[in-house]
Amino acid sequence: MTQPPRSPGQQVQTHPIAARITHWLMALAILVMIGSGWRIYNSSPIFGFSFPVSLTLGGNVEDALALHNDPGVASAIAWHFAGMWLLLLSYLGFMLWNTITGHFWRDFLPVGPVSFWRDFTAAARLKLDHRLGEYNAVQRVAYWGVLAAVAMMLLSGIAIWKPVQTYPLETLFGGFQGARIVHFVFMTAIALFIVIHVALVILVPKTFVAMTLGRATAHPHTASPHTASPQKEVA
């Protein structure tokens, strides 16, 4: 399909349908896993707090207690496993697609401590340029970090689910309780990423358009007139 023309200097961001499908499936799966995981956590807290039931997934507590003498934990576990399989399949599909197409190497690399610190300090001073279709060093580190966090959450979840069959994996995490803590820590990291990710989307809504419809255009915006760089189109 022929892409519509763009005006000179206009920035473009595109996402193929495979990337969009796997992205939104992962997002749905993670939300399901976090909501159901909080209900499961409440039944046996690791730390000295619990999550508000209204923010958890597992059905009405009173109804579940009346019907099954269970505060919705069984239902939450069912939701959690459904989310886990969906996350695993969409995550593998996302990794495979972006590896084959070269998206990882083209748009998320190179990245190092010098470029990260430069862009991080610029962002903290609100002087970091926003170019649709480009990923700055902070975004690159964040994306690699969340992909690693999803992998660790899945591995630690498997260790919790099958502690006997995956005993070496459970041992690697410091035992059953250690695996629970690792699972919680990386869940928290993913939740924080989602909050920051949504905040950035609100600031640059065209990125939502691109990830939903496949293509978005915008006029260049720079925080400083002396830091402009060539355009880049993301496929």
N, C-alpha and C positions, 0 to 999 in steps of 0.2 A: 504493500500500500504506500502511495507517495505521501511523504510528509508535507504539510502545508508550509509555504515559505515563511521565513522569519525576517524581520527588519534588521538592518546592519547594527551590530553591537548587542543584539538581543541574546540573552542567555537561555539555554534550553536544557531541560532534564527529561530523560526518557527512562522508562522501566518496562521491560518485556513482560508479557503476561505470566510467564513462569515465575519470575521474581515477585510479582505482585501477589499471586496466589499463595506461594509459600510464605511470604511475609505476613499476610493477613491470617493464614491458618496458624502460624506460630503465635501471633498476637492473641488469637482466640484461645489457643491451647494454654498459653501462659496464664491468661486471666482465669481460666477454669481451674488450673492447677493451684494458683495462689489462693483463690477463694475457698476451694475445697481443702487445701492444705492448712489453712488457718483454722478450719473447723476441726480437722484431725489434731492439730497442735493443741487446741484448747482442751481436748480430752486428756492430754498428758503433757502439760507445758514443760519446756526445757528451762525457761527463765521465769522470773517472778512476775509475769504478766500474761494476760490473755487478750485475744482480739475481740472486738465487739461482734456479737453474733450477727448483727445486721450486715456486716461486711463479709460474712462467710457464706459458703455454698454447701448446702446439705439438707435444705428443707426446713420447715417450721419445727422448732425444738419441742414445743408442747405436743404437737401432733405426733411427732416421732416417738416421744416418750409414752404417749397414750397407746399407740399402736404396737410399738416394738420394744418398749422400755429401753430406748436408745436415743441419745440426744442428736440424732442425725449423722452420727459418725459413719455408720454403714453406708448411707447414701453418699456422704462426702467421699468415702473411699472409692465408691463406684465412679463418681465424677472424676476423681483424681486419676484413676487408671485410664479412663476414657481420654482425659486431657494428656496423659503421658504418652499414649500411643499416637495421638494426633501430633503432639510436639515432636516425638522421635521421627516420624515419617516426614513431616514438613521440614524439620531441621536437616535431615539427611538430604532431602530434595533441594533445599536452599544451598547447602554446602556443595553438592554435586554440580548444580547448575552454574553457580558463580565460579567454581573452579574450572569447569569446562569452557565457559565463555571468557575467562580471564578477568572477570570483574574484580576479583580480589586483588590480583597483581596490578591491574591498571588503575584502580581507584583507591585502594586501601594501603598501598605501598608506594614509595618507601615512607617509613615513619621512624623517628628516633627521638631520643631525649631532648636534643637541641631544638628541633622543630616543634616538639610538643610543648616545651617550656615557653618558646617564643609565642606560639598561638594561644597558650593558656593565659599568659600574662596580658596579651593583647585583648583577649576575651574579658578578663577581669577588669580591664580599664575601659571596656565597651568600645574598643578600637579595632576589633577584628572584622575584616571584610566578610560580607555574605555574597557568595556567588552561586547561583542556582546551578546544580550539576557538579559542583566541586565539593570535596571533603577536606576540611582542614585537619591538621595533625591531631587536635583534640578529638574530633569526630572519629578519625581513624582508630585512635587508641580505644575510644569508647566502644566502637563496633567490634573490634577484636576482643575486647574485654567481655562484652555481653555474650558473644559467641562461645567464648571459653567458659563463662559462667553457666550457660545453658548445658554445655557438655558435662560440667562438674555436677550440676543439679541432677542430671539424668543418671550419672554414674553413682552418686551417693544415694539416689532414690532406689536404684537397683540393689545396692548393698543393704538398704533398710528392708526392702521387699523380700529378698531372698538371702538372708544373712548366712545360712548354712551352705547353700549351693555356691554362693560367691564369697566364701570365707576369706580368700586372699585379698579381695577388694575391700571387704569390711575391715580387715586388719590394717590395710593401707590407710584407712580413714580413722584409725584409732579405736576400733570396736563399734558396736551398734550405736552407743550414745554419741561417739565421735562422728559417725556418719550422719546422725540426726543434726548435730551442730553444723557440720559442713553443709548439709542440705539447706538448713535455715539461713546460713550466712550467704550462700549464693542466691537463694531466693530473694533475700533482702537486697543484694546487689542488683538483681534483675528488676526488682520493683523500683529502686531508685533510678535506674536507667530509664524505665518507662516514664517516670515523672519528668525527668529532664528532657527526654525525647518528645513528649507531648508539649512541654513548654516551648521547645524550639520550633515545633510544628506550628504552634500558635503564633510565634514571632515571624515565621516564614511559611505562611499557609500554602504557598505554591508547591511545596514539597509533598503536601497531602494530596494535592491535585495530581501530581505526577505518579504517586504510588497508587492512586485510585483509578485514574483514567488512562495512565500510561505515558502521558506527555504534558509538560507545562513549560511556559515561557515567561520570562520576566526581564525587565530592564535592569542593567547593571546597578549595583548598589555597593558603595565602598564607604568604610568608616573614615578613611583618610584619603585625600586626593593624591597622595604620594605612594600608595601601596597597591595600585591597580595591577592586575596580572592578566595574561591572555585568557581567553575563554576556553572552555573545555566542555564537550558534549559527552554525557554519560549514557551508555547503551545498556 
